[in-house]
Structures are given as C-alpha cells and as structure tokens.
C-alpha cells in the first residue's frame, strides 16, 4: 500500500491539471510568430508546475502502487493476479502449459 501522502499529492496534481488544461491548450494553439513566441512561453511557464500533464503518474486503483500498472484494468500486477485467480476479472483466463 502506498503512503497516503503520495496518493493525495497525485490527486492534487490531477485537479491542477484539469483546472489549467484549457489555458495551457489555448496558449499552445495560438499562432506563433517569432516576436510573440517568448511571451507565450513565459505565460506557459508561469502556470503551476504540477499542472503539467507530464507530471501525472498512473497509480493502482486499490493499492496506489505506481509501478507495474495495467492501463486496461487500472490495477497493478499484484492486484491483477489476485483478482484473476479469484475469477473477478471477466475474460481473463490463467494460462497453463
């Protein structure tokens, strides 16, 4: 189980990213001329650092674990394996040779 502070920090980043998404996109879509390019870059840099989408990290829905994440299911590998063995995930079959 991940620390609660790390999970809350990630939630805060998600809220900030949602809040500043429209502003960031509108600044990037403006026609850029050489003289106005520096101004646009300064405006983007003046936004909060944690509002950038690249700073987001996917975490397991149940445990909050940041590594071994399966996007299709929203779980890390450990939880995915336990749920697959318990037949809680439809369409997942344990392979055996």
C-alpha positions, -999 to 999 in steps of 0.1 A, spaced: 0 0 0 14 34 -10 17 62 15 -15 83 18 5 115 13 18 103 -21 -17 93 -32 -31 127 -21 -3 145 -39 -12 127 -71 -48 136 -67 -38 173 -62 -18 171 -94 -48 157 -113 -70 185 -100 -45 211 -110 -41 196 -145 -78 196 -150 -80 232 -139 -53 246 -162 -58 223 -192 -79 248 -211 -55 276 -205 -25 255 -215 -42 243 -247 -53 278 -257 -17 291 -253 -2 263 -273 -28 267 -302 -20 304 -307 -3 313 -339 33 317 -330 54 345 -346 90 349 -336 83 381 -316 54 367 -296 69 332 -290 88 343 -260 57 359 -244 37 327 -249 65 305 -234 67 328 -204 29 325 -199 31 287 -200 60 287 -176 41 309 -152 15 283 -147 19 259 -117 45 232 -124 22 205 -111 -4 214 -136 16 200 -165 2 167 -178 36 151 -179 39 152 -141 9 129 -137 16 93 -128 -9 64 -131 -15 45 -98 -33 13 -89 -69 19 -80 -68 -3 -49 -33 0 -35 -20 32 -50 11 14 -63 28 34 -91 47 6 -108 35 -24 -128 3 -6 -138 -20 -22 -164 -39 7 -181 -67 -15 -194 -78 -26 -159 -64 2 -137 -46 -22 -114 -10 -31 -106 3 -65 -114 -1 -78 -79 -38 -69 -76 -44 -80 -112 -30 -115 -105 -50 -119 -73 -83 -108 -90 -76 -131 -120 -71 -161 -97 -103 -152 -79 -122 -150 -112 -132 -114 -106 -120 -101 -140 -142 -113 -169 -124 -127 -198 -91 -133 -180 -80 -169 -180 -49 -183 -162 -27 -198 -188 -10 -232 -182 11 -252 -205 
